[in-house]
Amino acid sequence: MTTRRSASSKAKTSSKASTAAKSATSGKTAAKTPAKPAAKTAPEPGVVSETTVTAVAPELKKKELIDMVTDRAGVKKKFAKPVVEAMIDILGEAIAEGRELNLQPLGKLKHQRTKETPNARITVAKIRQSKSASPALEHGADKAKESVADAAE
């Protein structure tokens, strides 16, 4: 004797079986299916913003700084050295305290964050320099001396 199934019961069993088969094989096929290449859907690479690459100059050491100060100021090294060392100490203390510095034409130094390590204190800061605040670079060293002397008087 043959049992007849109705069309609706066939559809129910076949849809259940196909759903189970899909879910069982979907994990296998997803792993075997290669990812579509991103080059077809991704836009052409381009420059997001312009950045200027500058050559990195060697580090400015204290000895070189003292030599530059003596040349620019026209004073003897024995007079300039204690002043430069005292200035470096004061600037280091101010940075360690988290103070903002506004020393033109050097710029404005803004403290961002500090991290204490066993050997050192790491301070992250930003320096903002005005393009028009540097008379020594634009007009020569003689003009810078005059502007400092005028401000002191």
N, C-alpha and C positions, 0 to 999 in steps of 0.2 A: 504494500500500500504506500502510496506516495503522499507526502504531506505538502500541502501547498502553503506557501507563505504569501502574505499580502505584500504589495509593493511598498507600503509604509514600513513594515517590519524589516524588509530587506534594506531599505535606506537607513534605518536606525542602526542596524548591526554593521553595515558597511561603513557608515560615517564614524562609528565608534572605533572600528578596527583601523580605519585610515588615520584617525586622530592619534591613536596609540602608536601606530607605526611611525607617524611623523615625529612625535615627541621622542620616540626611542632613537630614531635615526638623526634627529636634528642636532644632537650633541656630537655625533660622529661626523656628520657632514660639515658642521660649522668649523670643526678643527681641521678638516681636510681641505675645505674651500679656501683658496688663496685670497688674500685681501686685494681689493681693487687698487690699482696704482693711484697714488695721490696726485700724480702729475696731471692727470686728465681733469680732475675736479678742482685742484688748487690753482689760484691765480699765479701769474708770473712773479717771481721774486723781484723786489725793487727796494730802493732806498726809502726808508721810513722818514728819517730826518737827516739832515746834513750834519756831519761831524768833522771837525778839523783834526787831522792827525798831526800832532806836534812831536818834534824830536825831543827825546828825554835828555835833558842836560845832566851832567854829573852833579852829585850832591854838593851843596854848599857847606863846607866845614867851617868851624869857628875860626881857625887860623886864616883861611881865605877871606872870611868876612871882615876880620880885623884889618887885614892888608887892604881891602877895598875901602874901608872906612878911613884909614890913614891917608890913602891916595886922594879920596874925594874931599875930605875935610882939610887936608894939608897940615895935619898935626903929627907929632911923633908917636910911634907905636907905644911907648911907655905911658903916654897919657890916654890913648884911645882904648887900650886893652882893658883896664879896669871898668871903664864906662860901658863897653860892649858886653863884658861879662855880667855886670850888674843888670843891664837891660835884659839880657837873656834870662837871668834868674827871675826877674820880676814878671816877664812875660810867661815863663813856665809856671810860676805860682798862680797867675791869673787864669791860665788855661786849666790848671788842676782844680781850681775852685769852681770852674764852670762859668766864669764871667765872660761876657761878650766883649770883644775888643774892636774898637773903631779907630784904626791908625792909618790915616791916609798918608801916602799913596799905597801903602801895603794893602789896605782894604778893611772890610768889616768881617771879623771872624765870629761866626755864630756856632755855639756849642750844640751838637746834636745828641750824642749819647756817650756814656763812659762804661767801660768794662774793667773790673779789677781782676788781675791774674796774679799768681804767686810771684812772678818776677817783675811785673810792670802794670801800669795803668794805661789802658788803651782808650784814647779819646778820639771820637769821630766828630769832625767839625767841617763847616763850609766856609769858604772865603769868597766874598763878593768884592770884586775890584771894579771901580768906576773907570771907564775908558778915558774920561777927561780929568781925573784926579792925579795924574802922574806927570808933574812938570819936569821931573828929572829925565824921563824918557823922551818927552816931546821937545823940550827946549834946551836940553843940555844941563850939565851939572852946575854951571855958573848961575843959571836961573833958579835952580833948586836952592842953592845957598842963599840967594837974595830973599826968596820967599820965606825961608826959615828965619832969617835974620829979621825980616820985617815983622813977622808974627811975634817974635820975642820982645821987640821994642815997644 
